[in-house]
Amino acid sequence: MSYPYSAIAIDLKKLTAAFGSKDAKLEAALKKKFKSDITENAEWFADEIAKGAPTLDRAISEIIAGTVPKKSKHVSVRLRPREARAPLRQAHRRRRARSRRR
């Protein structure tokens, strides 16, 4: 069995600015622009959504509102404040440096 992977490029400054911005215009624009993707996603993940997973529509709303649940079995990627990312970057650099020495 194989799993599909998708690579995307994101302007992190814009993403972090959007998180918790409560910008209703941005939220509406995103939902309008990605309406077909949101619909397709809801159809594809209907079983998971029926079990309580958030819809893509709800996820967009929670990101803009800054209310993404801290603990959820359905959330696999989290946006972290800049202060929380610094130790992660340092740990990643240390691991990379160790692997280069081997």
Backbone bond lengths (Angstrom), bond angles and torsions (degrees), N, CA, C in turn:
res aa  C-N    CA-C-N  psi(-1)  N-CA   C-N-CA  omega(-1)  CA-C   N-CA-C  phi
1 M - - - 1.441 - - 1.530 108.20 -
2 S 1.291 116.44 135.61 1.465 119.97 178.53 1.529 109.72 -115.00
3 Y 1.301 114.53 157.04 1.458 121.03 179.79 1.518 109.36 -119.22
4 P 1.312 117.69 137.28 1.463 119.18 178.44 1.532 110.46 -79.04
5 Y 1.296 115.30 143.63 1.457 121.21 175.09 1.518 108.30 -120.40
6 S 1.300 115.53 144.87 1.453 120.58 177.96 1.522 108.70 -126.81
7 A 1.291 116.02 132.93 1.456 120.74 175.34 1.528 107.65 -105.98
8 I 1.314 115.80 132.84 1.460 119.98 178.56 1.527 108.79 -133.17
9 A 1.307 115.46 152.10 1.460 121.06 175.89 1.523 107.76 -108.49
10 I 1.312 115.31 131.26 1.465 120.71 -177.11 1.520 108.76 -129.16
11 D 1.304 115.84 136.71 1.459 120.65 172.47 1.534 106.05 -78.72
12 L 1.341 116.59 101.40 1.459 120.53 -174.04 1.526 113.44 -62.71
13 K 1.315 117.01 -30.78 1.471 118.85 177.89 1.523 110.48 -63.69
14 K 1.346 116.13 -42.43 1.466 119.57 178.84 1.527 111.02 -68.49
15 L 1.331 116.29 -39.50 1.459 119.95 -179.43 1.522 111.04 -64.57
16 T 1.324 116.91 -48.17 1.460 119.16 -179.82 1.529 111.21 -66.86
17 A 1.322 117.64 -30.95 1.470 120.11 176.15 1.523 110.89 -68.11
18 A 1.334 116.91 -33.80 1.470 121.09 -179.55 1.522 111.45 -73.79
19 F 1.339 117.23 -33.05 1.461 120.67 -177.16 1.524 110.60 -63.06
20 G 1.315 115.51 117.75 1.456 121.00 179.01 1.517 114.71 76.61
21 S 1.333 117.40 10.78 1.466 120.25 -176.96 1.527 113.01 -74.20
22 K 1.322 116.53 -21.33 1.473 122.36 -177.25 1.527 111.36 57.23
23 D 1.327 116.14 31.06 1.461 123.38 -179.24 1.529 109.50 -83.81
24 A 1.325 116.53 98.28 1.463 122.05 -176.77 1.528 111.73 -63.48
25 K 1.329 117.24 -34.62 1.470 120.09 178.87 1.524 110.92 -66.27
26 L 1.321 117.10 -42.11 1.457 121.41 178.11 1.522 110.30 -63.83
27 E 1.311 116.44 -45.32 1.466 120.87 179.20 1.530 110.87 -58.95
28 A 1.327 116.39 -46.99 1.469 120.46 179.31 1.527 111.33 -63.56
29 A 1.337 116.94 -40.38 1.473 120.69 179.83 1.525 111.26 -64.44
30 L 1.337 116.95 -42.45 1.464 120.61 178.69 1.529 111.12 -63.55
31 K 1.329 115.29 -44.23 1.465 119.11 -178.95 1.523 111.44 -66.70
32 K 1.324 116.81 -34.00 1.469 120.05 177.94 1.524 110.30 -71.42
33 K 1.334 116.33 -46.22 1.464 121.00 -177.17 1.534 111.39 -63.51
34 F 1.329 117.09 -37.73 1.457 120.99 -174.97 1.536 112.68 -107.89
35 K 1.332 116.09 25.78 1.461 120.92 -176.71 1.532 112.12 -54.69
36 S 1.331 117.52 -46.55 1.470 119.60 -178.29 1.527 110.83 -67.80
37 D 1.330 118.12 -36.35 1.465 121.00 177.41 1.527 110.61 -65.82
38 I 1.319 116.38 -40.15 1.466 121.37 179.66 1.527 109.58 -63.44
39 T 1.327 116.65 -43.84 1.466 121.46 179.71 1.529 110.20 -64.96
40 E 1.324 116.77 -47.15 1.466 121.28 179.89 1.522 111.04 -61.59
41 N 1.331 116.88 -41.38 1.453 121.96 179.39 1.531 110.55 -62.79
42 A 1.333 117.00 -41.83 1.468 121.30 179.91 1.524 110.90 -64.42
43 E 1.314 116.75 -37.58 1.464 120.32 178.09 1.529 110.52 -69.98
44 W 1.325 116.77 -44.59 1.463 121.79 -177.15 1.536 111.73 -63.25
45 F 1.339 116.36 -40.50 1.462 121.55 -176.91 1.526 112.88 -103.72
46 A 1.318 117.87 28.91 1.468 122.30 -176.53 1.524 112.05 -56.01
47 D 1.327 117.73 -41.91 1.472 120.51 -179.26 1.526 111.34 -64.21
48 E 1.334 116.57 -44.24 1.469 120.12 179.61 1.530 110.88 -66.93
49 I 1.320 116.20 -38.71 1.471 120.28 179.36 1.525 109.74 -64.76
50 A 1.341 116.53 -38.68 1.464 120.62 177.74 1.529 111.60 -63.18
51 K 1.340 116.24 -26.66 1.471 121.22 179.36 1.524 112.09 -88.96
52 G 1.345 117.26 0.89 1.459 120.18 176.07 1.513 116.18 114.72
53 A 1.325 118.15 -2.93 1.464 119.72 177.47 1.530 108.92 -65.73
54 P 1.329 117.24 145.22 1.463 118.91 179.84 1.526 111.36 -72.62
55 T 1.313 115.29 148.13 1.461 120.16 173.27 1.524 107.32 -75.40
56 L 1.315 116.57 162.85 1.461 120.61 176.79 1.529 109.76 -63.28
57 D 1.319 116.36 -36.42 1.463 122.02 177.03 1.534 110.27 -58.39
58 R 1.332 115.69 -46.94 1.470 120.12 179.73 1.526 110.83 -67.28
59 A 1.333 116.47 -38.61 1.464 119.78 179.87 1.523 111.08 -61.06
60 I 1.331 116.54 -42.75 1.474 120.44 177.70 1.524 109.82 -60.17
61 S 1.332 115.95 -45.50 1.469 120.05 179.65 1.521 111.37 -60.70
62 E 1.343 116.97 -42.36 1.460 120.44 -178.69 1.527 111.60 -68.51
63 I 1.317 117.55 -36.20 1.469 120.35 178.09 1.528 109.80 -65.06
64 I 1.330 117.03 -48.47 1.467 120.70 -179.69 1.529 110.91 -63.79
65 A 1.331 116.56 -37.77 1.471 120.31 179.93 1.526 112.38 -77.77
66 G 1.345 116.43 -17.94 1.460 119.93 -177.95 1.511 112.31 77.67
67 T 1.335 116.87 26.56 1.459 121.03 -176.19 1.525 113.00 -115.60
68 V 1.333 117.87 29.50 1.462 120.83 178.26 1.528 107.19 -61.70
69 P 1.340 118.23 128.00 1.473 119.95 -178.57 1.525 111.31 -59.15
70 K 1.333 115.77 138.38 1.462 119.69 -179.85 1.524 111.04 -70.78
71 K 1.319 117.09 -36.37 1.463 120.70 179.64 1.516 108.51 -126.57
72 S 1.307 114.81 120.23 1.456 120.60 177.47 1.514 107.91 -157.46
73 K 1.317 116.20 136.04 1.464 118.42 177.82 1.514 110.91 -71.51
74 H 1.330 117.39 -10.78 1.455 121.52 -177.14 1.524 113.48 -96.81
75 V 1.327 117.81 -14.39 1.460 120.97 -177.11 1.523 108.50 -98.57
76 S 1.331 117.26 118.37 1.454 119.66 -178.79 1.529 112.52 -107.15
77 V 1.310 117.73 -18.38 1.455 121.26 -179.99 1.516 107.75 -124.13
78 R 1.311 116.32 132.71 1.454 119.96 -178.64 1.525 109.25 -123.36
79 L 1.312 114.61 147.76 1.462 120.26 172.27 1.517 106.65 -89.61
80 R 1.302 116.20 129.59 1.456 119.95 -178.00 1.517 109.62 -113.25
81 P 1.325 116.53 142.79 1.466 118.10 175.28 1.529 109.75 -62.06
82 R 1.297 116.27 155.51 1.473 122.51 -177.21 1.527 111.66 -52.10
83 E 1.328 117.86 -41.00 1.467 120.93 -177.15 1.523 110.91 -63.71
84 A 1.313 117.39 -33.81 1.465 120.73 -178.81 1.524 111.28 -77.65
85 R 1.319 117.73 -24.01 1.466 120.55 -178.08 1.525 112.26 -77.91
86 A 1.331 118.13 -27.97 1.463 121.09 -175.91 1.531 112.02 -56.91
87 P 1.350 120.70 -50.39 1.461 119.34 178.99 1.529 112.28 -61.73
88 L 1.336 117.41 -33.09 1.462 120.49 178.52 1.522 110.51 -65.61
89 R 1.339 117.13 -41.64 1.466 120.91 178.02 1.522 110.51 -63.54
90 Q 1.341 116.29 -41.97 1.462 120.22 -179.58 1.530 110.73 -63.68
91 A 1.325 117.09 -42.65 1.466 120.92 178.85 1.523 110.35 -63.66
92 H 1.333 116.44 -40.40 1.463 120.62 178.88 1.528 110.32 -63.33
93 R 1.321 117.11 -42.74 1.468 120.66 179.24 1.530 111.38 -63.03
94 R 1.351 116.26 -40.75 1.469 119.80 178.85 1.530 110.84 -63.44
95 R 1.338 117.04 -43.74 1.471 120.52 178.17 1.511 111.13 -61.47
96 R 1.343 116.39 -42.89 1.464 120.58 179.67 1.521 111.01 -62.92
97 A 1.330 116.06 -42.55 1.466 120.72 -179.62 1.534 110.17 -63.86
98 R 1.348 117.00 -41.54 1.471 120.32 178.69 1.515 111.25 -63.43
99 S 1.326 116.98 -41.01 1.467 120.06 -177.43 1.530 110.52 -69.53
100 R 1.314 118.36 -28.80 1.470 121.40 177.55 1.521 111.63 -71.26
101 R 1.339 116.49 -31.99 1.465 120.63 -178.59 1.515 112.02 -71.77
102 R 1.319 117.61 -22.66 1.471 120.79 -176.79 1.469 112.46 -76.00
